[in-house]
Amino acid sequence: MADALSRIGGLEGFELEEIVPAVEQWRYRNKLEYSFGEEGDELTLGFHARGRWDLVVDADDCHLASERGNEVRNAVREWARAEAVPAFDRRSQRGVLRNLAVREGRRTGQVQTRLVTSEAKFPRPPVDLHTIVDDKAGSTDGPTGVLGEERLREELCGLEFEMSHGAFFQTNTEMAERLYAVAGEFAGLSGSERVFDLFCGIGTIGLCMAQRAGEVWGLEIVPEAIEDAERSARANGIENAHFIAGNARTSMRPLVEKAGKPDVVVIDPPRAGLSQKIVRRVIECEAQKIVYVSCNPTTLAPNAAQLSEAGYRLARVRPVDMFPQTPHIECVALFERDPKRVAAPGREAEEAATDE
């Protein structure tokens, strides 16, 4: 991480803090997606072999899934075998069963299953949701019918959340609480600040910070996620959190006009990080603090360099071990605005000319 920030971002002088250790090394994932396949005449349900799209290794006990999650997956596989429902073959474009997603409410005990199939007639499956797709590339997006529980319920940081099946939620519930605690510590809220929560998803970070903020404004491009966030705000009696569906690049300026400039901006972007235009929109907000939650140091680094050029100092970075048994690492970075530093002369005009 330090190498990426210094080598790619050209940054120095920041404090790289001790890693926050994982609560559990095994059986920590609250969501797993499995693929159907066939080995000989037997249907399999598990994971693709490394580098192979055509070979699915049967999983009986995945050590990253809970015991309950394993039981549910195996029950679906046994149903498919008993009913002789075939796996979809991408080579021949024949068959039915494609994928199975298993999500778990670690605190509520709820397990939700979503079966993805081609369009076909077969006995009712023992799942909560059924998605039908006709995409040859193997997409899992399509019309989804509700057969059981429509939304997953979970508790996080003392709050209750409900999420639709396509909503993003950190796959490690216990470590998500520690991650958000670090973000809250870095934000340093005193109760009066205006917080922008960008890429807010179902509002987990913003709602967790709301009780220590003056007001929170969440921005997310997925309308269904915004509906989840608003539902959770109402369920928890949180009245100072507001959520808007919109693209971060095109909706930031209207948000500032509506809410005013923020004191703190919290960013939790996808693995690809932020585009240069989105970073410029964040810089325009002139927030005193930017709390950047990243799952990829190599995309955090160029974003950090752009923020540094605009007058923000990378003060602290704290890694969080969200994904034990994998090479991936999450981290929280704190940027503080230095009013004495400004962007190079002429740069703002040059950027404005290229913005849309």
N, C-alpha and C positions, 0 to 999 in steps of 0.2 A: 504494500500500500504506500509506504513512504517512498519507494522507488518510483511508482507510477506518478505520484504528485510532484516529485522533484524532477524526474527525467522527462515526463510528458508535459507536465504543467509548468515546469521551471519555477516551482515554488520552494520557499525555504523559510525558516524562522517560525514555523507552526509547531504546536505541541502535539505529538502523537502519543495518545494516552494508552494505558493498558487495555487489552481486549476484555470485553464483558463475556465471561464464559457461558456456555450453554447449560441450561438447566438439566436437559436429558441428552445423552449421546445417541440413544436409540429410541425408536417408536415415538418420535416427536411430530411427525407430519400430520396435519389435519386434512390434507387433500392429496390424493394420488390419482393419476389417470393411467388406465391399463388398456392394452390392445388385445383384440381377439386374433387368433391364428389357428393353424392346423398343423399337427405333426403326425404324418401318416394319416390314419383315419380318426385321430382323436383331436377334439377341439382343445385349444389352449387359451389361457387368459393370463397375461403378464406383461412383460416388457420386451421391446425389440432388442435383439442381440446387437452388440456394439458394431456400428457400421452396416447393419443389415435392415432394410425396410421390409424384407420378405420373410423374416424368421422371428417368431415370437417365442420367447422362453417362458414356459409356464411358471407361475408364481404360486407357491402354496403358503409360504410364510415370509412376507416382506418385512424385514427388521426395522424399516423406517415407519411402517404403518402400525397402528395399535392392533391389539389382538382382536378387538371387536371389528375393526376395519377389515382385517384379513378374513374373518368369518363371513362378513357380508359379501366380499368379493367372491369367495369360494362358493357361496350359496348360489350366486348368479351363474357361475360356471357350471355347477351341477344341474341347475335348471336347464341351461342351454343344451347340455349333453343329454339329459333325460328327454327333452322335447325334440332333439335332433335338429336344432336350429343352427345352420351352418355359419361359419365365419365368412366375412367378405374377403374376397381374393382380389387384390389390386391388379394383379397381372391379367386375370381373365375378366375382371369387372363383374364377377358373379358372387352371390352369397348375400348374407344379411348383417351379421353382427360386426360392428366396427370397433367401438371403444366403450369403456365403462369408467365413469368418474365417481370416486367415493370421497365424500366430504364429511367431516366430523366436527360436531360442537364439543370441544374438549371439556368444557365446563357444564354444558347442558346434557351431555350424554346422547344427543341426537346424532344419527348417522343418516346421511342423505345420499342416494344413488341416482345417477343419470346414465341411461343406456342410449348409445348412439348407433343407429342402424340405417340400412338402406330401406327404401319403401317396400314393404312386403307384408304378407299376412302370416302371423304366427301366434301361439298362445300368449296370453297376458303375462308379461315378465314381472318378477318380484322386485320392482324398482319404484322409486318415487317419481322420476321424470323420464320421458321418452322423447328423444330428438331424432327426427328423420332427415337425412341428408341425401343428396344425389350428386355430390361433388366427387369427381374422380380422384382428386388429389388427397382426399382423406380429411377434409375439414370437419369439425365437430359442430359447426353452426347450422342451425336449421329450425324449422317449426318444432316447438317443444310442448308436448302434452303432459298434464299433471295427473299422475296416478296415485300419489301419496302426499307427502309433505312438500309444499311448493317452495318454502323458504327455509334456509338454515338459520337456527338461532344460536347465538353464542354470547358469552359474557367476557368482557375485557376491561381492565382497569376500573372495575366496579360498575360498569355500564352494560346495558343489554342492547344487543344488535340483532337485526334480522337482515339477511342478505339474499338476493336473487341468485340463481344458479350461475350466471355469468359474471357476477361481481368479483372484483379482486379482494382477497383477504390474505394477510400474511400466513404462510403455510406452517409456521411454528407459533402457536398461540402463546405459550409461556414466554418465549423470547420476544414476541411482539410487544408484550407489556414492558419488558426491559428496554427494548428499542425506543418505545414512545416515552419512557421515563427519561432516557438520555436526551431525546429531542426537547422534552419539556424543561429539563435542567438547562440546556443550552439556550433556550428561548428566554429564560429568566423573567418570566411574567410576574407582574406585581398586582394585576387586577384591573388595570385601566387600558391596556394596550389593544390596538386593532391588529388582528392577525389575519393574513391571507394564507390559506391552505391550498396550495396548487397541486393538481393531480390528486385530488382529495379522495377519490374512490367513493366508498360508502361512508366517508367522514370520520373514520376511526381516530386519526391524529387530531383533527380539529375538535371533535367532541370531547376527547380526553383533555384537551387544553382549555376548553371553554370555561370551565369553572374558575380558572386563574386569569382569564382574559376579560377585557372590556367587551369585545365582540370578535367573532370569528366569521370569515367569509371563505367558503369552500368553492373551488372551481374544478370541474371535471367534465370531460367530453362525453361520457356515457350517461345518457338520460336516466337509464334504469338505476344506475349507481346513485344518482342524485335523489331519486325517489326513495331508495333505501336509507340514505343519509337523513333525509327529512323525516322519514318514519321513525328512525332511531332517536332523533332529536325530540320528537313529540313523546315517544315512549319514556324517555328519561327526564322529561320536564325541562329540557334545555331551551331557553328562549333567546339566548344571545348568539346563536349560531345560524347562519344563513348559507344556503347552497344554491349555486347557479350552474346550469349545464352550458358548457361552451368550450371552445378551443383556447388553450392558453395563449397562443400567439395573437389571435384576433379579439379575444375577450378581456384581456388585461386592461387596456385603456378604458373601455366602458365600465369595468368594475371599479377602477379608481375614480372615475367620474361619479359613479353611484355611491360608493362607500367612503371615498376619501383615501388618502395615501396611508399605507400600513406602517406600523412600527416594526413589525416582524413578519417576514415571509418564510413560510415553511414549504419546502419542495420535496416531493417523494416521486420522482419521475420513473418511467420504465427503464429497463436495463440499458437502453440506447442513450440515455441521458437527455440533455436539452439541446435544441438547435440554437444557433447563434442568435437568431431573431428572438426566441423566447428569452434567452438570457438578457438581451437588450431590454425587453419589456420589464423584466424583473429589476434591472438597473434603474429604469425610468421611475420606478416606485419610490426610490430613495429611502428604503427602509433602513433603520439603524442596524438591524440584524437579519441575516439570512441563515436559516437552519436547513441544511441540505442532507436529506436521507438518501443514501446511495447503496445500490447492490452491485456496483461495478466501478472499482477505482479507476479503470482506464477511460471511462467516459466522464467520471467526476473531474479528472485532472484538467482536460481542456476547458470545461465549464468554469472550474476554479481559476484557471489562468485568465479567462475573459473577465471574470468578476474582479480579479486582482488589478487588471489593467484599468478598470473603471473606478478604482478607489476603495475596493473592499479588501480587508486583510483577513487571510485565513488564520484564525486564532487557534482552534482546537479541532482535533479529529479523534473520534473514539470508535474503534472497531467493535462489532457485535457478532458473536458466533451464532448466526441464525441457522446454519445448515451443516451440522456435524456430519462427518463421513464424506464431505464433498470439498472441493477446492474453493467454493464460493464464500464470500464474506460480505457482510453488511457493515455500513459505518454511518456515523453522523458527523457532519462537518459544520463548524460555526464560522460564519463570515461577519466581520464587524466593519461598518462604514467609517472611513476616515475622511472627514469633511475637508481636510487640508489637501487631499489628493484628488485630482480630477483627470479625466481622460485627455489624451493628447489633443492639442488644438486642431480643429477641423474635422475630428473624427465623428462627432455627433452629426454634423451636416452630411458627411459621407454616408453614414449609416442610414440617416433619414431618407436619403435619395434612393436607397436600395430596398427600403421597407415597403410593404404593401398594406 
